[in-house]
Amino acid sequence: MENNLEAQIARATEVQARYADLLLSKANVIGVGVGFAQKGGASTHEVALVVMVDEKLPAAQLAADDLLPTELDGVRVDVQATGGFRAAPASY
């Protein structure tokens, strides 16, 4: 099973590299990574391309060009609301 998980992560990482720029160009998207999909706010065991957004919006509130796919090249795309990010002050 470990090998299968490693293969899934490697595949998702390839897809991330291929599509990161496209996904980051969409409205509300602030990050793209590889992780586990969530369902009902809880993590699952399904490896996914995680697209981080400020907040999840209904499709009707997005332009057609900003809609996110549910999968890319056979890898699930999971949209997760993370809120905004900002750098923490350095403490040297």
C-alpha positions in Angstrom: 0.0 0.0 0.0 2.9 2.4 0.8 4.1 2.0 -2.8 0.7 2.8 -4.1 0.5 5.9 -2.0 3.9 7.0 -3.2 2.8 6.4 -6.8 -0.4 8.4 -6.3 1.6 11.3 -4.7 4.2 11.2 -7.6 1.3 11.3 -10.2 -0.4 14.2 -8.4 2.9 16.1 -8.2 3.4 15.7 -12.0 -0.2 17.0 -12.6 0.5 19.9 -10.1 3.6 20.9 -12.0 1.7 20.8 -15.3 -1.3 22.8 -14.2 -0.2 25.1 -11.3 0.2 28.2 -13.4 -3.2 27.8 -15.0 -4.9 27.1 -11.7 -3.2 30.1 -10.0 -4.5 32.4 -12.7 -8.1 31.7 -11.7 -9.9 34.2 -9.4 -9.8 33.4 -5.7 -7.1 30.8 -6.0 -4.2 31.4 -3.7 -2.3 28.1 -3.8 -2.0 24.7 -5.3 -0.5 21.6 -3.6 -0.7 17.9 -3.3 -2.5 16.5 -0.3 -5.5 14.5 0.8 -9.0 15.4 -0.3 -11.4 16.6 2.3 -15.1 15.6 2.8 -17.2 17.4 5.3 -14.2 19.2 6.6 -12.4 16.0 7.5 -9.4 14.6 5.6 -9.8 11.4 3.5 -7.2 9.0 2.3 -7.6 10.1 -1.3 -4.6 11.8 -2.8 -5.7 15.0 -4.6 -4.5 18.1 -6.2 -5.5 20.6 -3.5 -6.5 24.0 -4.8 -6.6 26.6 -2.0 -9.0 29.5 -2.2 -9.8 32.4 0.1 -13.4 31.2 0.3 -15.5 28.7 -1.7 -18.0 30.4 -3.9 -21.0 29.0 -5.7 -20.3 28.4 -9.4 -22.9 31.0 -10.3 -20.7 33.7 -8.7 -17.7 32.8 -10.9 -16.9 33.6 -14.5 -16.9 30.6 -16.7 -13.1 31.0 -17.1 -12.6 30.8 -13.3 -14.5 27.5 -12.7 -12.2 24.8 -11.5 -12.3 21.3 -12.9 -13.1 18.3 -10.7 -10.1 16.4 -12.0 -7.1 16.9 -14.2 -5.4 14.1 -16.1 -7.1 11.5 -13.8 -6.2 13.2 -10.5 -9.0 14.6 -8.3 -9.0 18.3 -7.8 -10.2 19.3 -4.3 -11.0 22.9 -3.6 -10.3 23.8 0.0 -11.0 27.2 1.6 -8.0 28.3 3.6 -8.6 32.0 4.0 -5.8 34.4 3.1 -2.2 34.0 3.8 0.3 36.6 4.9 3.9 36.5 6.0 4.6 36.4 9.7 7.1 38.9 11.0 10.6 37.5 11.3 11.8 36.9 14.9 15.6 37.0 14.9 
